[in-house]
Amino acid sequence: MRTNIPFFNIVAENAPYAEKFAQELQLFMQSGQYILGDAVKDFEKEYATFCGTTHCVGTSNGLDALRLIFEGYKSLGILHQGDEVLVPAHTYIATTLAVIQAGLVPVFVEPEDSSFLMDVAVAQHQLTEKTKACLVVHLYGELVNTKTFQSFAKRNNLLLIEDAAQAHGATASNGQKAGALGDAAAFSFYPTKNIGALGDAGAVTTHDDDLVKAMRAIQNYGSSKKYQNDVLGFNMRLDALQARFLLHKIPEYPSAIQRRQEIAIRYVSEIENPKIILPVHPKNDSHVFHLFVARVEMRDDFIQHLTKNGVGSLIHYPTPPHKQTALKQYNHLSLAVTEHYHETVVSIPLYPSLYDKDVQYIIDVLNRY
Ligand SMILES: Cc1ncc(COP(=O)(O)O)c(C=O)c1O
């Protein structure tokens, strides 16, 4: 039979939860608490504990989590319309959209040429008196250098905000986890994320009591008391049914990280092909391998080889945010490292439900290219 390894197998990932989720749906219906309520509170408590933060605020999705952080800081008078925010040029567009939609100005920072992450030395040169925040992205599941960015933000009086949508549980060498490294962090629980819901879901984590108070009102129509609206708010609430599902995934997640890292270690040590540039595997928990992203100069040809051999692949991402039609005002920018990454990156399958024989097959196919 012809081998077919999909890029991701979302059904297999959720299969172990089928019974629990069916029970949760029954309990949910009987509870009558369809918006917010105990399940959302329980989830927030568990996820804050998991990240090591004082607070977690559930949100509708990851983009809204980022937007809510910015709106929260604006309502506290800490950020203002037109403030500049350092953002990685190499990221998913949601990072950039959140900044723009909050009325702030993204300043695109090139990645290091040794990793896919924001280069702090480049960021340093892009500071102006309008720079008020640095939004780091732990892209593909890999933490930015925590100490470096913490001291960069402190030295320059910037808010340090994490886009941790892809990096649940990634842990720095000092034991701090994604979500607890800066002033506030945004997570996504989009179904394909390392902790995935059965629909849209997200969260903000922070230690900041004032920010939480502001965000809770803003995410609920600007209201902290029913039918009393103090600020122009949104509806950015976490869905109560998704909260119930996610609560079952948190305790299982450490073993999923372990499995992801185990596969990544095999790829890094057993794929030996000079035509394929592999990501560097840090020998600690700072990478949770949401994605395993290689680089290949003749990418189309490589993808054809994978497809012919029944191995799924995806490109994260084919067009950088500053070259998207939606961001016309930035299309003139020329960002060589980012653009080269976008031309050469290719993600190969890596997820907990992959069998060892699939992992071996993928390694063989890549070595034969
Ligand atoms: C880096 C990054 N930031 C933000 C988001 C937005 O998350 P969501 O799709 O839940 O809105 C995503 C996921 O799509 C992402 O990968």
PDBQT file of the ligand as one rigid body, heavy atoms in Angstrom, charges set to zero:
ROOT
HETATM    1  C1  LIG A 401       2.337  33.490  15.819  1.00  0.00    +0.000 C 
HETATM    2  C2  LIG A 401       0.849  33.570  15.858  1.00  0.00    +0.000 A 
HETATM    3  N1  LIG A 401       0.270  34.631  16.435  1.00  0.00    +0.000 NA
HETATM    4  C3  LIG A 401      -1.060  34.738  16.540  1.00  0.00    +0.000 A 
HETATM    5  C4  LIG A 401      -1.903  33.775  16.023  1.00  0.00    +0.000 A 
HETATM    6  C5  LIG A 401      -3.378  33.983  16.078  1.00  0.00    +0.000 C 
HETATM    7  O1  LIG A 401      -4.072  32.977  16.709  1.00  0.00    +0.000 OA
HETATM    8  P1  LIG A 401      -5.581  32.634  16.294  1.00  0.00    +0.000 P 
HETATM    9  O2  LIG A 401      -5.560  31.906  15.014  1.00  0.00    +0.000 OA
HETATM   10  O3  LIG A 401      -6.074  31.818  17.440  1.00  0.00    +0.000 OA
HETATM   11  O4  LIG A 401      -6.304  33.944  16.197  1.00  0.00    +0.000 OA
HETATM   12  C6  LIG A 401      -1.344  32.627  15.431  1.00  0.00    +0.000 A 
HETATM   13  C7  LIG A 401      -2.151  31.505  14.941  1.00  0.00    +0.000 C 
HETATM   14  O5  LIG A 401      -2.792  31.422  14.007  1.00  0.00    +0.000 OA
HETATM   15  C8  LIG A 401       0.061  32.539  15.333  1.00  0.00    +0.000 A 
HETATM   16  O6  LIG A 401       0.646  31.476  14.751  1.00  0.00    +0.000 OA
ENDROOT
TORSDOF 0
